[in-house]
Each structure stands twice: as structure tokens, then as C-alpha cells.
Amino acid sequence: MTTRLFFRAQRSLSLKTLALAHPSILSSSRSYISEMRRSALKDNLLRILRTEITYEFEHRSPRLVIYPTNIQSIAAPLENSNFSDSRLNPGSFLQSPTSFDSFFVEDNPGEQWIRLKRKYGEAEDIKIDATMFDGASPQRLPAAAGGEVEPRLHISLIVEVSKGEASGSVLQFVCSAWPDSLDVEKVFLVSRGPAAALRPFMGPHFKELDDELQAALRSYLEERGVNDDLAEFLHEYMENKDKTEVIRWMKNVEAYVMK
């Protein structure tokens, strides 16, 4: 035992003497170990990312939702494409619907919202800015379906009705889109130009208005295509967008790590 300890001490002393005599050897050794460690961490991160991408693609891949009567699309199903190449872009597999009813859909990859636009009559422009899912409320399923609590996802909308630059103001509606319905939360006028108020009066909450006025304002929106069908479309659209953006995000992180 004593002999073994003696040889260990002697070896340690020899290494220290060698390091003092040749510091570049010790420095190179440390650099090599550090580089190996960085490489191992990078490879592990890439492996995990690719595993997650494969899982998302196989189990949660975006799907094409078709509304034969009111959606125009030239989409190709993502699931029929080869996604094994780490350089492939999810956007090359799935093109989302470009229109719904009379609305044109503007969707910039990587952003958390979309815009819908349409003309109404000769003078009106309708613009809708819709977020991705930004909240949820619990909803208990019927007993026949197991009675479990399932989240009811929420999308925020700002609907703008404009009558041209000359009008000097626009009518805005703040709305909530649920999977099967659309609720109005607020209605107010927004002035344009230098005369616009910094903190305009937003009006009462929609549900505080007279029932007849509420019904008339809902009819006003429905006449312009802002209705429960639109809410259903947005939920289908955002479900796909959420999946696509998750895959896109992981692919971007993977590409950055690989540089």
C-alpha cells in the first residue's frame, strides 16, 4: 500500500515537473479536452433537437384543413413530404389557406399573428388582426365523453372597419374567437391624424350595452363576414400555424447550432 502511494506521488510530481518545463503541453491538453467537451455538448443538443423535430413531424404534423365552399388553397400535405433532411424548411411542405370566404389571408412565417382583409361594398375596407392562441378557459366534457376538463382555446381579434382616408376615423371591434363562436368585447371609434386623442374613451363593455344594440352590432359584423364561421376557421388555421411554427423554431435553432 505504501509503495503504491509512493509511486502515485512520484508520478504526480513528474507530471508537475513536465508541465513546468513544457507549459505548452498542458495548455494543449486542456484545449483538447475543452474542445471535446464542447463538441459532445453540441452533438447532444443536435440529437435532442432532431428527436423532437421527428416527434413533432410524426405525431403533431400540420394538416391541411379544407372548407370546399369558401377556402382557396394550393397547399400540399406536410405528411407526404420527406422531412429527414435537417436543412428542410417546414414552409416548403405546407402552404396555408390564402383566403377564407371574401377575406384574403396574410401570414408571415415566424410571426404570432395573421391579418385578413376584404372589401365590403364600394367604400368599406375590413381588416382583421388575429393572434395565435393567447389563452384558454376550462370546459368540462359531457359524461359520455369521459367528463374530463378540456381547455377551450382563445384567439384575440381586432376588427377594423374603414371608409377611406377621408373619413378621419375607423370603427374598431375587440373580439374573442372561441372554437365555435365569436364574442364582441368592445366597440369604439379611433381617430386618425394629428387630432387623434392619445387616450380615447373606449366606450362601455359590450355586454353592458342594451340587448337590442348588442344584436344590431353583431348583425353589422356578421354582414361583413365576421361571424362564428370565421372563428371556427381561425382555430383550425392557428392549430396548424402553431404546429408549423414550433417545427420552424426548432429547425432554426438546429441550423444556428450547426454553424
C-alpha positions as a LaTeX table, in Angstrom:
\begin{tabular}{lrrr}
\hline
Residue & $x$ (\AA) & $y$ (\AA) & $z$ (\AA) \\
\hline
Met1 & 0.00 & 0.00 & 0.00 \\
Thr2 & 2.80 & 2.39 & 0.98 \\
Thr3 & 4.68 & 1.52 & $-2.20$ \\
Arg4 & 1.61 & 2.28 & $-4.35$ \\
Leu5 & 1.16 & 5.67 & $-2.73$ \\
Phe6 & 4.84 & 6.41 & $-3.24$ \\
Phe7 & 4.62 & 5.69 & $-6.97$ \\
Arg8 & 1.45 & 7.82 & $-7.33$ \\
Ala9 & 3.14 & 10.74 & $-5.60$ \\
Gln10 & 6.22 & 10.29 & $-7.75$ \\
Arg11 & 4.11 & 10.20 & $-10.94$ \\
Ser12 & 2.19 & 13.34 & $-9.89$ \\
Leu13 & 5.46 & 15.12 & $-9.17$ \\
Ser14 & 6.81 & 14.06 & $-12.55$ \\
Leu15 & 3.72 & 15.44 & $-14.35$ \\
Lys16 & 4.01 & 18.74 & $-12.49$ \\
Thr17 & 7.71 & 18.95 & $-13.34$ \\
Leu18 & 6.91 & 18.20 & $-17.00$ \\
Ala19 & 4.17 & 20.83 & $-17.05$ \\
Leu20 & 6.54 & 23.42 & $-15.58$ \\
Ala21 & 9.22 & 22.54 & $-18.07$ \\
His22 & 6.81 & 22.39 & $-21.05$ \\
Pro23 & 3.69 & 24.55 & $-20.31$ \\
Ser24 & 2.50 & 24.25 & $-23.93$ \\
Ile25 & 1.86 & 20.52 & $-23.41$ \\
Leu26 & $-0.51$ & 21.17 & $-20.52$ \\
Ser27 & $-2.22$ & 24.01 & $-22.39$ \\
Ser28 & $-2.75$ & 21.86 & $-25.48$ \\
Ser29 & $-4.15$ & 19.04 & $-23.37$ \\
Arg30 & $-6.63$ & 21.36 & $-21.67$ \\
Ser31 & $-7.68$ & 22.88 & $-25.02$ \\
Tyr32 & $-8.22$ & 19.42 & $-26.47$ \\
Ile33 & $-10.37$ & 18.36 & $-23.51$ \\
Ser34 & $-12.35$ & 21.60 & $-23.67$ \\
Glu35 & $-12.93$ & 21.21 & $-27.40$ \\
Met36 & $-14.04$ & 17.61 & $-26.95$ \\
Arg37 & $-16.48$ & 18.69 & $-24.24$ \\
Arg38 & $-17.93$ & 21.45 & $-26.44$ \\
Ser39 & $-18.29$ & 19.04 & $-29.34$ \\
Ala40 & $-20.05$ & 16.47 & $-27.14$ \\
Leu41 & $-22.48$ & 19.12 & $-25.81$ \\
Lys42 & $-23.21$ & 20.35 & $-29.33$ \\
Asp43 & $-23.79$ & 16.83 & $-30.66$ \\
Asn44 & $-26.10$ & 16.06 & $-27.74$ \\
Leu45 & $-28.13$ & 19.24 & $-28.33$ \\
Leu46 & $-28.46$ & 18.49 & $-32.05$ \\
Arg47 & $-29.50$ & 14.91 & $-31.29$ \\
Ile48 & $-32.23$ & 16.08 & $-28.91$ \\
Leu49 & $-33.44$ & 18.75 & $-31.36$ \\
Arg50 & $-33.69$ & 16.24 & $-34.20$ \\
Thr51 & $-35.53$ & 13.78 & $-31.98$ \\
Glu52 & $-38.05$ & 16.49 & $-31.06$ \\
Ile53 & $-38.44$ & 17.56 & $-34.71$ \\
Thr54 & $-39.09$ & 13.98 & $-35.75$ \\
Tyr55 & $-41.63$ & 13.56 & $-32.96$ \\
Glu56 & $-43.45$ & 16.79 & $-33.89$ \\
Phe57 & $-43.49$ & 15.80 & $-37.53$ \\
Glu58 & $-44.74$ & 12.25 & $-36.92$ \\
His59 & $-47.24$ & 12.94 & $-34.13$ \\
Arg60 & $-48.25$ & 16.60 & $-34.44$ \\
Ser61 & $-47.52$ & 17.46 & $-38.06$ \\
Pro62 & $-49.62$ & 20.25 & $-39.59$ \\
Arg63 & $-52.56$ & 19.04 & $-41.61$ \\
Leu64 & $-54.46$ & 20.63 & $-44.44$ \\
Val65 & $-57.94$ & 21.74 & $-43.40$ \\
Ile66 & $-60.32$ & 22.03 & $-46.33$ \\
Tyr67 & $-63.51$ & 24.07 & $-46.48$ \\
Pro68 & $-64.59$ & 23.22 & $-50.04$ \\
Thr69 & $-67.03$ & 26.12 & $-50.39$ \\
Asn70 & $-65.05$ & 29.03 & $-49.07$ \\
Ile71 & $-61.30$ & 28.39 & $-48.91$ \\
Gln72 & $-58.87$ & 28.72 & $-51.78$ \\
Ser73 & $-55.59$ & 26.93 & $-51.23$ \\
Ile74 & $-52.78$ & 25.32 & $-53.14$ \\
Ala75 & $-51.45$ & 23.53 & $-50.08$ \\
Ala76 & $-49.57$ & 20.26 & $-50.16$ \\
Pro77 & $-49.91$ & 17.96 & $-47.11$ \\
Leu78 & $-46.84$ & 18.08 & $-44.91$ \\
Glu79 & $-47.09$ & 14.41 & $-44.02$ \\
Asn80 & $-46.38$ & 13.32 & $-47.61$ \\
Ser81 & $-43.00$ & 15.06 & $-47.70$ \\
Asn82 & $-39.54$ & 13.87 & $-46.73$ \\
Phe83 & $-38.62$ & 15.68 & $-43.51$ \\
Ser84 & $-35.47$ & 13.74 & $-42.66$ \\
Asp85 & $-33.09$ & 16.34 & $-44.09$ \\
Ser86 & $-32.22$ & 18.77 & $-41.28$ \\
Arg87 & $-31.93$ & 21.63 & $-43.79$ \\
Leu88 & $-35.51$ & 21.38 & $-44.99$ \\
Asn89 & $-37.86$ & 24.24 & $-44.20$ \\
Pro90 & $-41.37$ & 23.38 & $-42.92$ \\
Gly91 & $-42.76$ & 26.16 & $-45.06$ \\
Ser92 & $-41.79$ & 24.27 & $-48.21$ \\
Phe93 & $-44.21$ & 21.47 & $-47.33$ \\
Leu94 & $-47.36$ & 23.29 & $-46.29$ \\
Gln95 & $-48.87$ & 26.41 & $-47.70$ \\
Ser96 & $-51.72$ & 27.60 & $-45.52$ \\
Pro97 & $-55.05$ & 28.72 & $-46.99$ \\
Thr98 & $-54.65$ & 32.08 & $-48.68$ \\
Ser99 & $-58.29$ & 33.09 & $-48.38$ \\
Phe100 & $-61.48$ & 32.42 & $-46.45$ \\
Asp101 & $-64.86$ & 33.47 & $-47.78$ \\
Ser102 & $-64.19$ & 37.01 & $-49.12$ \\
Phe103 & $-61.11$ & 37.55 & $-46.92$ \\
Phe104 & $-57.53$ & 37.34 & $-48.12$ \\
Val105 & $-55.16$ & 35.89 & $-45.52$ \\
Glu106 & $-51.72$ & 37.43 & $-44.90$ \\
Asp107 & $-49.44$ & 35.23 & $-42.81$ \\
Asn108 & $-45.73$ & 35.97 & $-42.35$ \\
Pro109 & $-43.76$ & 32.91 & $-41.19$ \\
Gly110 & $-42.34$ & 33.34 & $-37.70$ \\
Glu111 & $-44.92$ & 35.88 & $-36.54$ \\
Gln112 & $-47.55$ & 35.29 & $-33.85$ \\
Trp113 & $-50.48$ & 36.81 & $-35.70$ \\
Ile114 & $-52.16$ & 36.89 & $-39.11$ \\
Arg115 & $-54.13$ & 39.55 & $-40.99$ \\
Leu116 & $-57.31$ & 39.13 & $-43.02$ \\
Lys117 & $-58.57$ & 41.78 & $-45.45$ \\
Arg118 & $-61.56$ & 42.29 & $-47.68$ \\
Lys119 & $-63.63$ & 44.93 & $-49.39$ \\
Tyr120 & $-67.25$ & 45.48 & $-48.43$ \\
Gly121 & $-69.38$ & 47.35 & $-50.90$ \\
Glu122 & $-67.90$ & 50.32 & $-52.72$ \\
Ala123 & $-66.37$ & 52.24 & $-49.84$ \\
Glu124 & $-65.51$ & 49.97 & $-46.92$ \\
Asp125 & $-62.29$ & 48.12 & $-46.14$ \\
Ile126 & $-62.39$ & 45.40 & $-43.47$ \\
Lys127 & $-59.15$ & 44.43 & $-41.73$ \\
Ile128 & $-58.78$ & 41.78 & $-39.02$ \\
Asp129 & $-55.65$ & 41.18 & $-36.95$ \\
Ala130 & $-55.82$ & 37.81 & $-35.17$ \\
Thr131 & $-53.33$ & 36.43 & $-32.65$ \\
Met132 & $-52.27$ & 32.84 & $-32.25$ \\
Phe133 & $-53.78$ & 31.09 & $-29.21$ \\
Asp134 & $-53.33$ & 33.52 & $-26.29$ \\
Gly135 & $-55.44$ & 31.98 & $-23.55$ \\
Ala136 & $-57.91$ & 29.27 & $-22.59$ \\
Ser137 & $-60.86$ & 28.58 & $-20.34$ \\
Pro138 & $-61.70$ & 25.18 & $-18.85$ \\
Gln139 & $-64.57$ & 23.25 & $-20.39$ \\
Arg140 & $-65.95$ & 20.05 & $-18.90$ \\
Leu141 & $-66.78$ & 17.42 & $-21.50$ \\
Pro142 & $-70.09$ & 15.53 & $-21.36$ \\
Ala143 & $-70.21$ & 12.37 & $-19.25$ \\
Ala144 & $-70.41$ & 10.28 & $-22.43$ \\
Ala145 & $-67.02$ & 11.70 & $-23.44$ \\
Gly146 & $-65.45$ & 10.93 & $-20.07$ \\
Gly147 & $-66.39$ & 14.11 & $-18.23$ \\
Glu148 & $-62.83$ & 15.41 & $-18.34$ \\
Val149 & $-61.93$ & 19.09 & $-18.30$ \\
Glu150 & $-60.58$ & 20.20 & $-21.67$ \\
Pro151 & $-59.17$ & 23.71 & $-22.31$ \\
Arg152 & $-61.21$ & 25.92 & $-24.62$ \\
Leu153 & $-58.62$ & 27.88 & $-26.56$ \\
His154 & $-58.95$ & 31.61 & $-27.16$ \\
Ile155 & $-57.87$ & 33.92 & $-30.00$ \\
Ser156 & $-57.93$ & 37.73 & $-29.77$ \\
Leu157 & $-59.17$ & 39.75 & $-32.74$ \\
Ile158 & $-59.17$ & 43.42 & $-33.62$ \\
Val159 & $-61.63$ & 44.13 & $-36.42$ \\
Glu160 & $-61.30$ & 47.47 & $-38.19$ \\
Val161 & $-63.95$ & 48.95 & $-40.48$ \\
Ser162 & $-62.59$ & 51.81 & $-42.55$ \\
Lys163 & $-64.30$ & 54.12 & $-45.04$ \\
Gly164 & $-61.16$ & 55.55 & $-46.60$ \\
Glu165 & $-58.57$ & 58.10 & $-45.50$ \\
Ala166 & $-61.01$ & 60.96 & $-45.96$ \\
Ser167 & $-63.27$ & 59.69 & $-43.17$ \\
Gly168 & $-60.74$ & 60.66 & $-40.47$ \\
Ser169 & $-61.63$ & 57.70 & $-38.23$ \\
Val170 & $-62.19$ & 53.95 & $-38.18$ \\
Leu171 & $-64.60$ & 51.76 & $-36.25$ \\
Gln172 & $-62.87$ & 49.03 & $-34.25$ \\
Phe173 & $-64.20$ & 45.93 & $-32.54$ \\
Val174 & $-62.23$ & 43.95 & $-29.98$ \\
Cys175 & $-63.42$ & 40.34 & $-30.22$ \\
Ser176 & $-62.76$ & 36.91 & $-28.74$ \\
Ala177 & $-62.76$ & 33.92 & $-31.08$ \\
Trp178 & $-63.63$ & 30.61 & $-29.43$ \\
Pro179 & $-63.65$ & 27.23 & $-31.25$ \\
Asp180 & $-67.31$ & 27.56 & $-32.21$ \\
Ser181 & $-68.30$ & 31.17 & $-31.56$ \\
Leu182 & $-67.20$ & 34.79 & $-31.75$ \\
Asp183 & $-67.84$ & 37.26 & $-28.90$ \\
Val184 & $-67.62$ & 41.04 & $-29.09$ \\
Glu185 & $-65.86$ & 42.67 & $-26.13$ \\
Lys186 & $-65.55$ & 46.35 & $-27.10$ \\
Val187 & $-66.64$ & 48.78 & $-29.82$ \\
Phe188 & $-65.04$ & 52.20 & $-30.28$ \\
Leu189 & $-64.04$ & 54.84 & $-32.82$ \\
Val190 & $-60.36$ & 55.59 & $-33.45$ \\
Ser191 & $-59.48$ & 58.98 & $-34.91$ \\
Arg192 & $-56.68$ & 59.34 & $-37.42$ \\
Gly193 & $-54.18$ & 62.10 & $-37.95$ \\
Pro194 & $-52.82$ & 64.79 & $-35.61$ \\
Ala195 & $-56.22$ & 65.32 & $-33.98$ \\
Ala196 & $-56.30$ & 61.75 & $-32.65$ \\
Ala197 & $-56.62$ & 61.53 & $-28.86$ \\
Leu198 & $-53.75$ & 59.89 & $-27.01$ \\
Arg199 & $-56.12$ & 58.04 & $-24.67$ \\
Pro200 & $-59.54$ & 57.98 & $-26.33$ \\
Phe201 & $-62.69$ & 56.94 & $-24.48$ \\
Met202 & $-63.16$ & 53.24 & $-25.27$ \\
Gly203 & $-66.86$ & 53.10 & $-24.53$ \\
Pro204 & $-68.65$ & 50.68 & $-22.18$ \\
His205 & $-68.08$ & 46.96 & $-22.18$ \\
Phe206 & $-70.13$ & 45.33 & $-24.93$ \\
Lys207 & $-72.18$ & 43.22 & $-22.52$ \\
Glu208 & $-73.24$ & 46.40 & $-20.69$ \\
Leu209 & $-74.98$ & 47.72 & $-23.78$ \\
Asp210 & $-78.70$ & 47.39 & $-24.38$ \\
Asp211 & $-79.59$ & 43.94 & $-25.73$ \\
Glu212 & $-81.09$ & 45.39 & $-28.89$ \\
Leu213 & $-77.94$ & 47.43 & $-29.57$ \\
Gln214 & $-75.77$ & 44.36 & $-28.98$ \\
Ala215 & $-77.82$ & 42.38 & $-31.50$ \\
Ala216 & $-77.60$ & 45.21 & $-34.06$ \\
Leu217 & $-73.81$ & 45.46 & $-33.73$ \\
Arg218 & $-73.43$ & 41.69 & $-34.07$ \\
Ser219 & $-75.55$ & 41.81 & $-37.24$ \\
Tyr220 & $-73.33$ & 44.65 & $-38.51$ \\
Leu221 & $-70.27$ & 42.42 & $-38.13$ \\
Glu222 & $-71.95$ & 39.29 & $-39.49$ \\
Glu223 & $-72.98$ & 41.19 & $-42.61$ \\
Arg224 & $-69.27$ & 41.85 & $-43.18$ \\
Gly225 & $-68.25$ & 38.22 & $-42.67$ \\
Val226 & $-67.13$ & 38.44 & $-39.05$ \\
Asn227 & $-69.07$ & 35.57 & $-37.51$ \\
Asp228 & $-68.92$ & 32.15 & $-35.87$ \\
Asp229 & $-67.72$ & 30.50 & $-39.10$ \\
Leu230 & $-64.73$ & 32.84 & $-39.13$ \\
Ala231 & $-63.94$ & 31.90 & $-35.51$ \\
Glu232 & $-64.01$ & 28.21 & $-36.43$ \\
Phe233 & $-61.72$ & 28.82 & $-39.41$ \\
Leu234 & $-59.25$ & 30.80 & $-37.29$ \\
His235 & $-59.00$ & 27.99 & $-34.74$ \\
Glu236 & $-58.29$ & 25.42 & $-37.43$ \\
Tyr237 & $-55.78$ & 27.76 & $-39.04$ \\
Met238 & $-53.99$ & 28.63 & $-35.80$ \\
Glu239 & $-53.81$ & 24.98 & $-34.76$ \\
Asn240 & $-51.82$ & 24.31 & $-37.92$ \\
Lys241 & $-49.80$ & 27.51 & $-37.58$ \\
Asp242 & $-48.84$ & 26.62 & $-34.02$ \\
Lys243 & $-47.51$ & 23.23 & $-35.12$ \\
Thr244 & $-45.70$ & 24.71 & $-38.11$ \\
Glu245 & $-44.09$ & 27.48 & $-36.06$ \\
Val246 & $-42.87$ & 25.01 & $-33.41$ \\
Ile247 & $-41.16$ & 22.93 & $-36.10$ \\
Arg248 & $-39.80$ & 26.06 & $-37.79$ \\
Trp249 & $-38.41$ & 27.32 & $-34.48$ \\
Met250 & $-36.60$ & 24.06 & $-33.76$ \\
Lys251 & $-35.21$ & 23.93 & $-37.31$ \\
Asn252 & $-33.89$ & 27.48 & $-36.94$ \\
Val253 & $-32.23$ & 26.64 & $-33.61$ \\
Glu254 & $-30.73$ & 23.50 & $-35.15$ \\
Ala255 & $-29.36$ & 25.46 & $-38.13$ \\
Tyr256 & $-27.79$ & 28.04 & $-35.80$ \\
Val257 & $-26.14$ & 25.40 & $-33.58$ \\
Met258 & $-24.74$ & 23.63 & $-36.64$ \\
Lys259 & $-22.87$ & 26.75 & $-37.86$ \\
\hline
\end{tabular}
